[in-house]
C-alpha cells in the first residue's frame, strides 16, 4: 500500500528549464561554405567557424569536417567522434540560437591532443568568436 501524499513530502521543485534551442547537423555544402566565409577562430586542436544566420530562428546548426589531411578513414572518423563529443559537452550549453557552427579537425592535433585540452580549446574559440567586434 502506498502512503497518502501530503504537502511537504518529496521535492516539489521543478528541474531548471533548458533553453528552447534545438540542434541539428549541417548537411549541405552551401551551409558549410557560408560558415567558412564568416567568423573563424583557430586554436590548438581544432578550427571553429561560426556564422550568425540572423533569421530569428531558435535552431542551432552544427557541422563537422575532417579532410584527408587528417589521415586514413579510421583517423578521420576518430577525429569526428571527438568533435561530436566536444560539441555535446562544450557547445550545447553555450550555443547561441540562430547560429551555425562548424568544427574542423586539425592534422595530428585533434586525434592526439588530450580531451581536456580540446575542451579548453573549444571554450576559448567560442569566447573569441562571440566577442563583440567593432
N, CA, C and O atoms as CSV, one atom per row, in Angstrom:
chain,resi,resn,atom,element,x,y,z
A,1,UNK,N,N,0.843,-1.165,0.000
A,1,UNK,CA,C,0.000,0.000,0.000
A,1,UNK,C,C,0.895,1.238,0.000
A,1,UNK,O,O,1.894,1.288,0.717
A,2,UNK,N,N,0.542,2.207,-0.786
A,2,UNK,CA,C,1.328,3.429,-0.850
A,2,UNK,C,C,0.771,4.449,0.122
A,2,UNK,O,O,-0.446,4.571,0.266
A,3,UNK,N,N,1.647,5.182,0.792
A,3,UNK,CA,C,1.170,6.178,1.746
A,3,UNK,C,C,0.501,7.334,1.024
A,3,UNK,O,O,0.865,7.648,-0.110
A,4,UNK,N,N,-0.464,7.969,1.658
A,4,UNK,CA,C,-1.119,9.120,1.025
A,4,UNK,C,C,-0.132,10.270,0.880
A,4,UNK,O,O,0.731,10.487,1.731
A,5,UNK,N,N,-0.279,10.983,-0.195
A,5,UNK,CA,C,0.615,12.123,-0.435
A,5,UNK,C,C,0.168,13.304,0.406
A,5,UNK,O,O,-1.023,13.596,0.515
A,6,UNK,N,N,1.110,13.951,0.976
A,6,UNK,CA,C,0.797,15.159,1.734
A,6,UNK,C,C,1.769,16.251,1.312
A,6,UNK,O,O,2.837,15.978,0.765
A,7,UNK,N,N,1.387,17.462,1.571
A,7,UNK,CA,C,2.253,18.569,1.219
A,7,UNK,C,C,3.502,18.529,2.086
A,7,UNK,O,O,3.438,18.188,3.268
A,8,UNK,N,N,4.602,18.868,1.511
A,8,UNK,CA,C,5.851,18.889,2.251
A,8,UNK,C,C,6.671,17.630,2.063
A,8,UNK,O,O,7.838,17.595,2.452
A,9,UNK,N,N,6.087,16.591,1.475
A,9,UNK,CA,C,6.866,15.386,1.202
A,9,UNK,C,C,7.418,15.465,-0.201
A,9,UNK,O,O,6.782,15.993,-1.114
A,10,UNK,N,N,8.598,14.938,-0.353
A,10,UNK,CA,C,9.195,14.891,-1.679
A,10,UNK,C,C,9.671,16.247,-2.134
A,10,UNK,O,O,9.617,17.233,-1.399
A,11,UNK,N,N,10.129,16.270,-3.341
A,11,UNK,CA,C,10.649,17.504,-3.914
A,11,UNK,C,C,9.603,18.107,-4.838
A,11,UNK,O,O,9.206,17.489,-5.826
A,12,UNK,N,N,9.168,19.287,-4.520
A,12,UNK,CA,C,8.189,19.959,-5.370
A,12,UNK,C,C,8.866,20.913,-6.344
A,12,UNK,O,O,8.219,21.474,-7.227
A,13,UNK,N,N,10.160,21.091,-6.179
A,13,UNK,CA,C,10.884,21.996,-7.071
A,13,UNK,C,C,11.032,21.345,-8.437
A,13,UNK,O,O,11.406,20.177,-8.549
A,14,UNK,N,N,10.738,22.110,-9.457
A,14,UNK,CA,C,10.872,21.601,-10.816
A,14,UNK,C,C,12.316,21.755,-11.254
A,14,UNK,O,O,13.011,22.667,-10.808
A,15,UNK,N,N,12.773,20.859,-12.133
A,15,UNK,CA,C,14.142,20.998,-12.628
A,15,UNK,C,C,14.269,22.289,-13.427
A,15,UNK,O,O,13.286,22.767,-13.994
A,16,UNK,N,N,15.463,22.850,-13.476
A,16,UNK,CA,C,15.640,24.100,-14.222
A,16,UNK,C,C,15.284,23.900,-15.689
A,16,UNK,O,O,15.608,22.876,-16.290
A,17,UNK,N,N,14.620,24.887,-16.243
A,17,UNK,CA,C,14.195,24.805,-17.634
A,17,UNK,C,C,15.391,24.994,-18.558
A,17,UNK,O,O,16.196,25.909,-18.382
A,18,UNK,N,N,15.489,24.119,-19.535
A,18,UNK,CA,C,16.542,24.245,-20.536
A,18,UNK,C,C,16.105,25.270,-21.571
A,18,UNK,O,O,14.910,25.434,-21.818
A,19,UNK,N,N,17.061,25.957,-22.175
A,19,UNK,CA,C,16.686,26.936,-23.185
A,19,UNK,C,C,15.975,26.257,-24.352
A,19,UNK,O,O,16.274,25.113,-24.692
A,20,UNK,N,N,15.047,26.963,-24.950
A,20,UNK,CA,C,14.270,26.420,-26.059
A,20,UNK,C,C,15.079,26.521,-27.347
A,20,UNK,O,O,14.712,27.246,-28.271
A,21,UNK,N,N,16.165,25.795,-27.392
A,21,UNK,CA,C,17.041,25.796,-28.546
A,21,UNK,C,C,17.094,24.378,-29.086
A,21,UNK,O,O,17.294,23.426,-28.332
A,22,UNK,N,N,16.917,24.242,-30.385
A,22,UNK,CA,C,17.023,22.918,-30.981
A,22,UNK,C,C,18.306,22.858,-31.809
A,22,UNK,O,O,18.753,23.858,-32.370
A,23,UNK,N,N,18.876,21.673,-31.869
A,23,UNK,CA,C,20.126,21.467,-32.574
A,23,UNK,C,C,19.893,20.537,-33.755
A,23,UNK,O,O,19.110,19.591,-33.672
A,24,UNK,N,N,20.575,20.815,-34.842
A,24,UNK,CA,C,20.574,19.889,-35.968
A,24,UNK,C,C,21.954,19.940,-36.614
A,24,UNK,O,O,22.751,20.838,-36.343
A,25,UNK,N,N,22.216,18.971,-37.464
A,25,UNK,CA,C,23.529,18.837,-38.085
A,25,UNK,C,C,23.482,19.434,-39.484
A,25,UNK,O,O,22.546,19.192,-40.246
A,26,UNK,N,N,24.502,20.215,-39.808
A,26,UNK,CA,C,24.614,20.765,-41.162
A,26,UNK,C,C,24.865,19.633,-42.144
A,26,UNK,O,O,25.631,18.714,-41.854
A,27,UNK,N,N,24.224,19.695,-43.301
A,27,UNK,CA,C,24.413,18.648,-44.288
A,27,UNK,C,C,24.740,19.204,-45.678
A,27,UNK,O,O,25.369,18.514,-46.480
A,28,UNK,N,N,24.331,20.415,-45.969
A,28,UNK,CA,C,24.507,20.967,-47.305
A,28,UNK,C,C,25.842,21.691,-47.433
A,28,UNK,O,O,26.258,22.419,-46.531
A,29,UNK,N,N,26.495,21.481,-48.550
A,29,UNK,CA,C,27.789,22.107,-48.795
A,29,UNK,C,C,27.697,23.627,-48.746
A,29,UNK,O,O,28.613,24.288,-48.255
A,30,UNK,N,N,26.608,24.180,-49.246
A,30,UNK,CA,C,26.438,25.638,-49.252
A,30,UNK,C,C,26.465,26.204,-47.832
A,30,UNK,O,O,27.003,27.288,-47.608
A,31,UNK,N,N,25.892,25.479,-46.880
A,31,UNK,CA,C,25.908,25.950,-45.491
A,31,UNK,C,C,27.323,25.927,-44.921
A,31,UNK,O,O,27.708,26.829,-44.176
A,32,UNK,N,N,28.100,24.899,-45.269
A,32,UNK,CA,C,29.492,24.832,-44.826
A,32,UNK,C,C,30.300,25.984,-45.423
A,32,UNK,O,O,31.131,26.579,-44.737
A,33,UNK,N,N,30.059,26.301,-46.694
A,33,UNK,CA,C,30.787,27.397,-47.343
A,33,UNK,C,C,30.429,28.747,-46.733
A,33,UNK,O,O,31.298,29.604,-46.575
A,34,UNK,N,N,29.155,28.947,-46.389
A,34,UNK,CA,C,28.757,30.203,-45.756
A,34,UNK,C,C,29.422,30.349,-44.392
A,34,UNK,O,O,29.858,31.441,-44.026
A,35,UNK,N,N,29.501,29.256,-43.641
A,35,UNK,CA,C,30.158,29.309,-42.327
A,35,UNK,C,C,31.648,29.574,-42.482
A,35,UNK,O,O,32.245,30.268,-41.659
A,36,UNK,N,N,32.254,29.023,-43.534
A,36,UNK,CA,C,33.687,29.204,-43.752
A,36,UNK,C,C,34.020,30.655,-44.094
A,36,UNK,O,O,35.133,31.112,-43.835
A,37,UNK,N,N,33.066,31.377,-44.671
A,37,UNK,CA,C,33.340,32.768,-45.047
A,37,UNK,C,C,33.004,33.749,-43.923
A,37,UNK,O,O,33.204,34.954,-44.077
A,38,UNK,N,N,32.500,33.250,-42.805
A,38,UNK,CA,C,32.136,34.122,-41.678
A,38,UNK,C,C,33.264,34.104,-40.644
A,38,UNK,O,O,34.434,33.966,-41.001
A,39,UNK,N,N,32.914,34.241,-39.379
A,39,UNK,CA,C,33.917,34.276,-38.308
A,39,UNK,C,C,34.584,32.919,-38.140
A,39,UNK,O,O,33.953,31.871,-38.279
A,40,UNK,N,N,35.871,32.968,-37.840
A,40,UNK,CA,C,36.578,31.715,-37.552
A,40,UNK,C,C,37.668,31.971,-36.533
A,40,UNK,O,O,38.230,33.062,-36.442
A,41,UNK,N,N,37.946,30.930,-35.771
A,41,UNK,CA,C,38.970,31.026,-34.746
A,41,UNK,C,C,39.711,29.704,-34.689
A,41,UNK,O,O,39.125,28.658,-34.406
A,42,UNK,N,N,40.998,29.762,-34.959
A,42,UNK,CA,C,41.833,28.574,-34.869
A,42,UNK,C,C,42.462,28.489,-33.489
A,42,UNK,O,O,42.997,29.475,-32.980
A,43,UNK,N,N,42.398,27.329,-32.897
A,43,UNK,CA,C,43.040,27.064,-31.614
A,43,UNK,C,C,43.834,25.773,-31.776
A,43,UNK,O,O,43.816,25.162,-32.845
A,44,UNK,N,N,44.527,25.358,-30.725
A,44,UNK,CA,C,45.443,24.235,-30.814
A,44,UNK,C,C,44.924,22.989,-31.493
A,44,UNK,O,O,45.591,22.458,-32.381
A,45,UNK,N,N,43.758,22.504,-31.107
A,45,UNK,CA,C,43.297,21.213,-31.596
A,45,UNK,C,C,42.242,21.252,-32.669
A,45,UNK,O,O,41.907,20.210,-33.233
A,46,UNK,N,N,41.696,22.437,-32.977
A,46,UNK,CA,C,40.626,22.497,-33.962
A,46,UNK,C,C,40.472,23.905,-34.492
A,46,UNK,O,O,41.093,24.846,-33.997
A,47,UNK,N,N,39.644,24.033,-35.495
A,47,UNK,CA,C,39.272,25.326,-36.054
A,47,UNK,C,C,37.763,25.448,-35.900
A,47,UNK,O,O,37.027,24.537,-36.276
A,48,UNK,N,N,37.298,26.564,-35.352
A,48,UNK,CA,C,35.868,26.802,-35.202
A,48,UNK,C,C,35.454,27.876,-36.197
A,48,UNK,O,O,36.039,28.958,-36.244
A,49,UNK,N,N,34.438,27.561,-36.989
A,49,UNK,CA,C,33.848,28.536,-37.899
A,49,UNK,C,C,32.424,28.778,-37.412
A,49,UNK,O,O,31.697,27.831,-37.113
A,50,UNK,N,N,32.029,30.039,-37.332
A,50,UNK,CA,C,30.701,30.355,-36.805
A,50,UNK,C,C,30.069,31.460,-37.631
A,50,UNK,O,O,30.745,32.376,-38.102
A,51,UNK,N,N,28.754,31.353,-37.797
A,51,UNK,CA,C,28.025,32.338,-38.602
A,51,UNK,C,C,26.672,32.601,-37.972
A,51,UNK,O,O,25.940,31.674,-37.628
A,52,UNK,N,N,26.348,33.881,-37.826
A,52,UNK,CA,C,25.027,34.272,-37.353
A,52,UNK,C,C,24.112,34.335,-38.568
A,52,UNK,O,O,24.309,35.161,-39.459
A,53,UNK,N,N,23.112,33.461,-38.603
A,53,UNK,CA,C,22.206,33.429,-39.756
A,53,UNK,C,C,21.263,34.624,-39.763
A,53,UNK,O,O,20.754,34.998,-40.820
A,54,UNK,N,N,21.022,35.228,-38.608
A,54,UNK,CA,C,20.149,36.404,-38.473
A,54,UNK,C,C,18.774,36.150,-39.075
A,54,UNK,O,O,18.190,37.032,-39.705
A,55,UNK,N,N,18.263,34.944,-38.879
A,55,UNK,CA,C,16.939,34.616,-39.385
A,55,UNK,C,C,15.896,34.540,-38.276
A,55,UNK,O,O,14.736,34.218,-38.532
A,56,UNK,N,N,16.309,34.836,-37.043
A,56,UNK,CA,C,15.373,34.831,-35.927
A,56,UNK,C,C,14.973,33.450,-35.456
A,56,UNK,O,O,14.066,33.319,-34.634
A,57,UNK,N,N,15.621,32.430,-35.949
A,57,UNK,CA,C,15.267,31.064,-35.567
A,57,UNK,C,C,15.920,30.700,-34.246
A,57,UNK,O,O,16.929,31.288,-33.857
A,58,UNK,N,N,15.337,29.729,-33.563
A,58,UNK,CA,C,15.917,29.267,-32.303
A,58,UNK,C,C,16.742,28.009,-32.524
A,58,UNK,O,O,17.114,27.323,-31.571
A,59,UNK,N,N,17.021,27.716,-33.770
A,59,UNK,CA,C,17.749,26.498,-34.107
A,59,UNK,C,C,19.245,26.773,-34.221
A,59,UNK,O,O,19.661,27.768,-34.813
A,60,UNK,N,N,20.044,25.880,-33.649
A,60,UNK,CA,C,21.500,25.928,-33.764
A,60,UNK,C,C,21.905,24.774,-34.661
A,60,UNK,O,O,21.501,23.633,-34.438
A,61,UNK,N,N,22.702,25.071,-35.673
A,61,UNK,CA,C,23.147,24.019,-36.580
A,61,UNK,C,C,24.647,23.802,-36.393
A,61,UNK,O,O,25.415,24.756,-36.266
A,62,UNK,N,N,25.046,22.541,-36.379
A,62,UNK,CA,C,26.434,22.179,-36.123
A,62,UNK,C,C,26.928,21.273,-37.238
A,62,UNK,O,O,26.235,20.342,-37.648
A,63,UNK,N,N,28.137,21.554,-37.727
A,63,UNK,CA,C,28.754,20.718,-38.743
A,63,UNK,C,C,30.134,20.277,-38.302
A,63,UNK,O,O,30.768,20.923,-37.467
A,64,UNK,N,N,30.595,19.171,-38.868
A,64,UNK,CA,C,31.897,18.605,-38.523
A,64,UNK,C,C,32.636,18.281,-39.809
A,64,UNK,O,O,32.058,17.733,-40.749
A,65,UNK,N,N,33.927,18.625,-39.845
A,65,UNK,CA,C,34.731,18.377,-41.032
A,65,UNK,C,C,36.074,17.791,-40.644
A,65,UNK,O,O,36.741,18.279,-39.732
A,66,UNK,N,N,36.460,16.738,-41.350
A,66,UNK,CA,C,37.784,16.151,-41.196
A,66,UNK,C,C,38.257,15.764,-42.590
A,66,UNK,O,O,37.773,14.788,-43.163
A,67,UNK,N,N,39.193,16.519,-43.135
A,67,UNK,CA,C,39.656,16.270,-44.505
A,67,UNK,C,C,40.638,15.104,-44.535
A,67,UNK,O,O,40.997,14.552,-43.494
A,68,UNK,N,N,41.064,14.741,-45.729
A,68,UNK,CA,C,42.012,13.637,-45.872
A,68,UNK,C,C,43.386,13.983,-45.329
A,68,UNK,O,O,44.232,13.101,-45.182
A,69,UNK,N,N,43.623,15.258,-45.029
A,69,UNK,CA,C,44.889,15.644,-44.402
A,69,UNK,C,C,45.010,15.039,-43.010
A,69,UNK,O,O,46.116,14.881,-42.494
A,70,UNK,N,N,43.879,14.700,-42.400
A,70,UNK,CA,C,43.875,14.104,-41.063
A,70,UNK,C,C,44.503,12.719,-41.100
A,70,UNK,O,O,45.199,12.324,-40.165
A,71,UNK,N,N,44.262,11.991,-42.163
A,71,UNK,CA,C,44.800,10.635,-42.288
A,71,UNK,C,C,43.780,9.727,-42.955
A,71,UNK,O,O,42.908,10.173,-43.700
A,72,UNK,N,N,43.917,8.438,-42.664
A,72,UNK,CA,C,43.012,7.474,-43.285
A,72,UNK,C,C,41.616,7.576,-42.665
A,72,UNK,O,O,41.376,8.405,-41.787
A,73,UNK,N,N,40.707,6.728,-43.129
A,73,UNK,CA,C,39.314,6.795,-42.688
A,73,UNK,C,C,39.175,6.566,-41.185
A,73,UNK,O,O,38.318,7.171,-40.542
A,74,UNK,N,N,40.001,5.708,-40.633
A,74,UNK,CA,C,39.935,5.430,-39.204
A,74,UNK,C,C,40.244,6.697,-38.406
A,74,UNK,O,O,39.528,7.020,-37.458
A,75,UNK,N,N,41.299,7.411,-38.781
A,75,UNK,CA,C,41.669,8.637,-38.066
A,75,UNK,C,C,40.647,9.749,-38.280
A,75,UNK,O,O,40.344,10.504,-37.356
A,76,UNK,N,N,40.114,9.852,-39.505
A,76,UNK,CA,C,39.094,10.883,-39.766
A,76,UNK,C,C,37.845,10.629,-38.933
A,76,UNK,O,O,37.270,11.564,-38.377
A,77,UNK,N,N,37.424,9.375,-38.845
A,77,UNK,CA,C,36.241,9.055,-38.039
A,77,UNK,C,C,36.502,9.287,-36.564
A,77,UNK,O,O,35.619,9.769,-35.854
A,78,UNK,N,N,37.690,8.956,-36.088
A,78,UNK,CA,C,38.032,9.209,-34.685
A,78,UNK,C,C,37.995,10.701,-34.391
A,78,UNK,O,O,37.482,11.124,-33.355
A,79,UNK,N,N,38.546,11.502,-35.315
A,79,UNK,CA,C,38.545,12.959,-35.135
A,79,UNK,C,C,37.114,13.490,-35.077
A,79,UNK,O,O,36.801,14.322,-34.225
A,80,UNK,N,N,36.247,13.020,-35.968
A,80,UNK,CA,C,34.861,13.494,-35.968
A,80,UNK,C,C,34.109,13.039,-34.714
A,80,UNK,O,O,33.278,13.781,-34.189
A,81,UNK,N,N,34.390,11.835,-34.234
A,81,UNK,CA,C,33.756,11.383,-32.987
A,81,UNK,C,C,34.155,12.275,-31.825
A,81,UNK,O,O,33.321,12.625,-30.990
A,82,UNK,N,N,35.426,12.643,-31.769
A,82,UNK,CA,C,35.895,13.527,-30.693
A,82,UNK,C,C,35.251,14.910,-30.814
A,82,UNK,O,O,34.880,15.511,-29.806
A,83,UNK,N,N,35.117,15.412,-32.039
A,83,UNK,CA,C,34.484,16.718,-32.241
A,83,UNK,C,C,33.009,16.679,-31.854
A,83,UNK,O,O,32.502,17.635,-31.267
A,84,UNK,N,N,32.318,15.593,-32.172
A,84,UNK,CA,C,30.911,15.477,-31.787
A,84,UNK,C,C,30.760,15.449,-30.269
A,84,UNK,O,O,29.855,16.078,-29.720
A,85,UNK,N,N,31.645,14.720,-29.592
A,85,UNK,CA,C,31.599,14.675,-28.128
A,85,UNK,C,C,31.863,16.062,-27.538
A,85,UNK,O,O,31.210,16.465,-26.576
A,86,UNK,N,N,32.820,16.789,-28.118
A,86,UNK,CA,C,33.082,18.162,-27.664
A,86,UNK,C,C,31.858,19.047,-27.842
A,86,UNK,O,O,31.518,19.835,-26.960
A,87,UNK,N,N,31.207,18.913,-28.975
A,87,UNK,CA,C,30.029,19.742,-29.241
A,87,UNK,C,C,28.937,19.461,-28.219
A,87,UNK,O,O,28.270,20.386,-27.755
A,88,UNK,N,N,28.746,18.193,-27.864
A,88,UNK,CA,C,27.723,17.853,-26.868
A,88,UNK,C,C,28.052,18.457,-25.508
A,88,UNK,O,O,27.162,18.960,-24.822
A,89,UNK,N,N,29.312,18.412,-25.116
A,89,UNK,CA,C,29.691,18.847,-23.775
A,89,UNK,C,C,29.929,20.350,-23.659
A,89,UNK,O,O,29.513,20.969,-22.680
A,90,UNK,N,N,30.590,20.933,-24.642
A,90,UNK,CA,C,31.007,22.337,-24.530
A,90,UNK,C,C,30.091,23.268,-25.309
A,90,UNK,O,O,29.710,24.325,-24.806
A,91,UNK,N,N,29.738,22.894,-26.515
A,91,UNK,CA,C,28.992,23.806,-27.383
A,91,UNK,C,C,27.513,23.886,-27.022
A,91,UNK,O,O,26.944,24.978,-27.042
A,92,UNK,N,N,26.881,22.781,-26.698
A,92,UNK,CA,C,25.441,22.780,-26.437
A,92,UNK,C,C,25.021,23.767,-25.350
A,92,UNK,O,O,24.049,24.494,-25.552
A,93,UNK,N,N,25.705,23.827,-24.210
A,93,UNK,CA,C,25.230,24.752,-23.171
A,93,UNK,C,C,25.384,26.233,-23.525
A,93,UNK,O,O,24.650,27.065,-22.992
A,94,UNK,N,N,26.318,26.577,-24.408
A,94,UNK,CA,C,26.590,27.999,-24.663
A,94,UNK,C,C,26.291,28.434,-26.089
A,94,UNK,O,O,26.533,29.589,-26.441
A,95,UNK,N,N,25.774,27.542,-26.912
A,95,UNK,CA,C,25.485,27.893,-28.299
A,95,UNK,C,C,24.393,28.948,-28.360
A,95,UNK,O,O,23.463,28.947,-27.553
A,96,UNK,N,N,24.517,29.832,-29.314
A,96,UNK,CA,C,23.537,30.909,-29.469
A,96,UNK,C,C,22.514,30.534,-30.533
A,96,UNK,O,O,22.877,30.036,-31.599
A,97,UNK,N,N,21.235,30.772,-30.247
A,97,UNK,CA,C,20.196,30.464,-31.234
A,97,UNK,C,C,20.419,31.255,-32.515
A,97,UNK,O,O,20.819,32.418,-32.481
A,98,UNK,N,N,20.155,30.607,-33.642
A,98,UNK,CA,C,20.292,31.271,-34.934
A,98,UNK,C,C,21.707,31.266,-35.488
A,98,UNK,O,O,21.997,31.982,-36.447
A,99,UNK,N,N,22.589,30.473,-34.902
A,99,UNK,CA,C,23.974,30.409,-35.364
A,99,UNK,C,C,24.282,29.046,-35.978
A,99,UNK,O,O,23.698,28.029,-35.605
A,100,UNK,N,N,25.213,29.054,-36.925
A,100,UNK,CA,C,25.793,27.829,-37.482
A,100,UNK,C,C,27.211,27.712,-36.957
A,100,UNK,O,O,27.954,28.693,-36.950
A,101,UNK,N,N,27.593,26.525,-36.519
A,101,UNK,CA,C,28.946,26.263,-36.046
A,101,UNK,C,C,29.511,25.090,-36.835
A,101,UNK,O,O,28.835,24.080,-37.033
A,102,UNK,N,N,30.755,25.229,-37.285
A,102,UNK,CA,C,31.442,24.125,-37.949
A,102,UNK,C,C,32.752,23.890,-37.207
A,102,UNK,O,O,33.556,24.808,-37.045
A,103,UNK,N,N,32.959,22.665,-36.762
A,103,UNK,CA,C,34.197,22.278,-36.091
A,103,UNK,C,C,35.042,21.515,-37.096
A,103,UNK,O,O,34.621,20.489,-37.630
A,104,UNK,N,N,36.241,22.030,-37.349
A,104,UNK,CA,C,37.136,21.451,-38.341
A,104,UNK,C,C,38.312,20.803,-37.618
A,104,UNK,O,O,38.975,21.435,-36.796
A,105,UNK,N,N,38.561,19.540,-37.933
A,105,UNK,CA,C,39.669,18.805,-37.318
A,105,UNK,C,C,40.996,19.293,-37.892
A,105,UNK,O,O,41.085,19.663,-39.062
A,106,UNK,N,N,42.021,19.286,-37.049
A,106,UNK,CA,C,43.364,19.673,-37.477
A,106,UNK,C,C,44.258,18.446,-37.546
A,106,UNK,O,O,44.188,17.577,-36.676
A,107,UNK,N,N,45.108,18.365,-38.585
A,107,UNK,CA,C,46.003,17.211,-38.717
A,107,UNK,C,C,46.901,17.050,-37.493
A,107,UNK,O,O,47.452,18.025,-36.982
A,108,UNK,N,N,47.039,15.827,-37.036
A,108,UNK,CA,C,47.897,15.428,-35.917
A,108,UNK,C,C,47.489,16.023,-34.573
A,108,UNK,O,O,48.059,15.628,-33.556
A,109,UNK,N,N,46.553,16.933,-34.513
A,109,UNK,CA,C,46.202,17.582,-33.256
A,109,UNK,C,C,44.887,17.066,-32.686
A,109,UNK,O,O,44.819,16.722,-31.506
A,110,UNK,N,N,43.855,17.008,-33.497
A,110,UNK,CA,C,42.540,16.630,-32.991
A,110,UNK,C,C,42.538,15.215,-32.429
A,110,UNK,O,O,41.868,14.943,-31.433
A,111,UNK,N,N,43.267,14.330,-33.049
A,111,UNK,CA,C,43.271,12.931,-32.618
A,111,UNK,C,C,44.235,12.700,-31.456
A,111,UNK,O,O,43.950,11.887,-30.577
A,112,UNK,N,N,45.365,13.395,-31.438
A,112,UNK,CA,C,46.387,13.107,-30.432
A,112,UNK,C,C,46.313,14.006,-29.202
A,112,UNK,O,O,46.836,13.637,-28.150
A,113,UNK,N,N,45.692,15.152,-29.299
A,113,UNK,CA,C,45.630,16.095,-28.172
A,113,UNK,C,C,44.741,15.525,-27.071
A,113,UNK,O,O,43.778,14.814,-27.360
A,114,UNK,N,N,45.050,15.826,-25.823
A,114,UNK,CA,C,44.226,15.327,-24.718
A,114,UNK,C,C,42.835,15.948,-24.801
A,114,UNK,O,O,42.659,17.068,-25.280
A,115,UNK,N,N,41.859,15.192,-24.323
A,115,UNK,CA,C,40.477,15.638,-24.418
A,115,UNK,C,C,40.236,16.903,-23.589
A,115,UNK,O,O,39.477,17.779,-24.004
A,116,UNK,N,N,40.868,17.002,-22.438
A,116,UNK,CA,C,40.730,18.198,-21.602
A,116,UNK,C,C,41.260,19.429,-22.336
A,116,UNK,O,O,40.670,20.506,-22.251
A,117,UNK,N,N,42.366,19.271,-23.054
A,117,UNK,CA,C,42.904,20.390,-23.833
A,117,UNK,C,C,41.953,20.784,-24.963
A,117,UNK,O,O,41.780,21.969,-25.248
A,118,UNK,N,N,41.334,19.783,-25.608
A,118,UNK,CA,C,40.369,20.088,-26.663
A,118,UNK,C,C,39.164,20.848,-26.108
A,118,UNK,O,O,38.656,21.766,-26.752
A,119,UNK,N,N,38.709,20.467,-24.915
A,119,UNK,CA,C,37.596,21.187,-24.293
A,119,UNK,C,C,37.968,22.646,-24.038
A,119,UNK,O,O,37.181,23.551,-24.316
A,120,UNK,N,N,39.162,22.867,-23.513
A,120,UNK,CA,C,39.619,24.236,-23.258
A,120,UNK,C,C,39.770,25.005,-24.570
A,120,UNK,O,O,39.438,26.189,-24.635
A,121,UNK,N,N,40.267,24.341,-25.611
A,121,UNK,CA,C,40.415,24.987,-26.915
A,121,UNK,C,C,39.070,25.452,-27.464
A,121,UNK,O,O,38.942,26.580,-27.939
A,122,UNK,N,N,38.068,24.574,-27.395
A,122,UNK,CA,C,36.757,24.940,-27.930
A,122,UNK,C,C,36.127,26.064,-27.120
A,122,UNK,O,O,35.523,26.970,-27.693
A,123,UNK,N,N,36.257,26.021,-25.816
A,123,UNK,CA,C,35.715,27.095,-24.980
A,123,UNK,C,C,36.379,28.429,-25.326
A,123,UNK,O,O,35.709,29.458,-25.405
A,124,UNK,N,N,37.685,28.408,-25.528
A,124,UNK,CA,C,38.417,29.635,-25.892
A,124,UNK,C,C,37.969,30.142,-27.255
A,124,UNK,O,O,37.776,31.345,-27.436
A,125,UNK,N,N,37.803,29.240,-28.212
A,125,UNK,CA,C,37.376,29.626,-29.554
A,125,UNK,C,C,35.974,30.232,-29.524
A,125,UNK,O,O,35.707,31.212,-30.219
A,126,UNK,N,N,35.083,29.655,-28.725
A,126,UNK,CA,C,33.724,30.200,-28.622
A,126,UNK,C,C,33.733,31.605,-28.039
A,126,UNK,O,O,33.020,32.483,-28.523
A,127,UNK,N,N,34.538,31.822,-27.000
A,127,UNK,CA,C,34.635,33.167,-26.423
A,127,UNK,C,C,35.130,34.157,-27.468
A,127,UNK,O,O,34.616,35.271,-27.567
A,128,UNK,N,N,36.105,33.759,-28.229
A,128,UNK,CA,C,36.681,34.655,-29.223
A,128,UNK,C,C,35.691,34.961,-30.358
A,128,UNK,O,O,35.596,36.103,-30.810
A,129,UNK,N,N,34.969,33.956,-30.808
A,129,UNK,CA,C,34.022,34.141,-31.909
A,129,UNK,C,C,32.864,35.037,-31.494
A,129,UNK,O,O,32.373,35.834,-32.293
A,130,UNK,N,N,32.421,34.906,-30.227
A,130,UNK,CA,C,31.265,35.679,-29.783
A,130,UNK,C,C,31.640,37.030,-29.163
A,130,UNK,O,O,30.765,37.778,-28.727
A,131,UNK,N,N,32.929,37.337,-29.123
A,131,UNK,CA,C,33.348,38.647,-28.644
A,131,UNK,C,C,32.838,39.707,-29.618
A,131,UNK,O,O,32.880,39.514,-30.833
A,132,UNK,N,N,32.360,40.814,-29.085
A,132,UNK,CA,C,31.854,41.879,-29.944
A,132,UNK,C,C,32.965,42.429,-30.807
A,132,UNK,O,O,34.079,42.675,-30.345
A,133,UNK,N,N,32.642,42.615,-32.053
A,133,UNK,CA,C,33.622,43.185,-32.984
A,133,UNK,C,C,33.131,44.553,-33.419
A,133,UNK,O,O,31.943,44.765,-33.664
A,134,UNK,N,N,34.071,45.469,-33.508
A,134,UNK,CA,C,33.691,46.831,-33.921
A,134,UNK,C,C,34.321,47.180,-35.234
A,134,UNK,O,O,34.118,48.283,-35.742
